[in-house]
Each structure stands twice: as structure tokens, then as C-alpha cells.
Amino acid sequence: MTTIHYREVVCDGFNHAEIIDEHHSFDLKHFADACGQSPEWVLQLLEYDILDTRPEERIHQFFGDDVSRARRAYRLQRDFDASLSAVAMMLDLIDEVQQLRKQVRHMNVKDS
């Protein structure tokens, strides 16, 4: 299954959408730009394990699927005025709920 990520920017009433390939690799600066945040904020996401840990030689390499997680983290931080440690916990709980729902759907399909 292919996932397509996109970025939509609204500026002066005009919409601009950009497709982000989940296998495309970003360096720190370009990743921060794609997320609409600063490189320092992105490094904090790594520090709080909001983004998956990377090997030392690839610490500043990011992928398209990281963009959606970082944006979700930003929305949680903004909407709930939450610290990054709280955002990390919220994202872990959201991931767990999604996994449990997937398992329940799978069990329901098997029983049918």
C-alpha cells in the first residue's frame, strides 16, 4: 500500500499543495521546512523520541512519513498547549489505539 503525503500552504488566499514521497529523504533543514518548523524544534522531536531514533551516521536524515508525524506533534503541541513530553505520550497512546482498532477489525473479519 502506498501512502501519499502532501503539504498544503495557504498564503494570501491562494492554496498551494505539494506531494511528499514517503521514501524521499530529507536533510534537517529541508525536513524542518517541509514541517514549517525550525531545525531546533525537529531536534527536540528526536530528543523526546517523537520521531524514530536513527543511527548516528543518519541522525539528520528524515523521510516523508516522518513529516506527517512531526506535523501531528505540532498540532497536538499547539492545540493543547502541551509540552513535548506530553506530546510524545499522546502520540504513543494514539498509535496504540490505532493498533488495537486494527487488531479488532482483523478479528471481526476472521470471525465473519
Buried (B, 14 or more C-beta within 10 A) or exposed (E): EEEEBEBEEEEEEEEEEEEBEBEBEBEBEEBBBBBEBEBEBBBBBBEBEBBEEEEEEEEBBBBBBBBBBBBBBBEBBEEEEBEBEBBBBBBEEEEEEEEEEEEEEEEEEEEE
